[in-house]
Amino acid sequence: RNCRFLQGTETSQEKLKEISKGLASGEDVTITLINYMADGTPFWNKLFIAALRDAQNNIVNYIGVIVKVASPEPSDPEHGKLLPGEQPVSNDSMDFGDLGDAEDAPADDGSAAGAGHLPAQAPATTMGGGLGAPQLTM
């Protein structure tokens, strides 16, 4: 399936041109671009496309892999760009709550001394491995 339906207003036209150029020349392409979920929520999507060739070096098909990522890599021109609607995070605005004093910390002997004064720990979370197994056809 063609993935153009993921594109939107902030999807880089320059990066789309790089994809087209790679497809036309048969070169591998790796691009991170802004895509959109069905509800319009933007996200960073890393795309890799490679040409598959036969014994005579003719392109017979393409393989494409996409994965949702946190942001573009530092070498990417869009590195540091915020997604539409995303707010910048500054160290000044971070709220660490009441972390307590060192004397409120649990004892090194494994006892729970002082544990009643520590903030509750948030549960660990994980992010899924991308968008499932989408198929890309050209």
Stockholm file with secondary structure:
# STOCKHOLM 1.0

chainA/1-138         RNCRFLQGTETSQEKLKEISKGLASGEDVTITLINYMADGTPFWNKLFIAALRDAQNNIVNYIGVIVKVASPEPSDPEHGKLLPGEQPVSNDSMDFGDLGDAEDAPADDGSAAGAGHLPAQAPATTMGGGLGAPQLTM
#=GR chainA/1-138 SS CCGGGGCCTTSCHHHHHHHHHHHHHTCCEEEEEEEECTTSCEEEEEEEEEEEECTTSCEEEEEEEEEEESSCCTTSTTTTCCCTTCCCCCGGGCCCCCCCCGGGSCCTTSCCTTGGGSCCCCCCCCCCSSSSCCCCCC
#=GC SS_cons         CCGGGGCCTTSCHHHHHHHHHHHHHTCCEEEEEEEECTTSCEEEEEEEEEEEECTTSCEEEEEEEEEEESSCCTTSTTTTCCCTTCCCCCGGGCCCCCCCCGGGSCCTTSCCTTGGGSCCCCCCCCCCSSSSCCCCCC
//
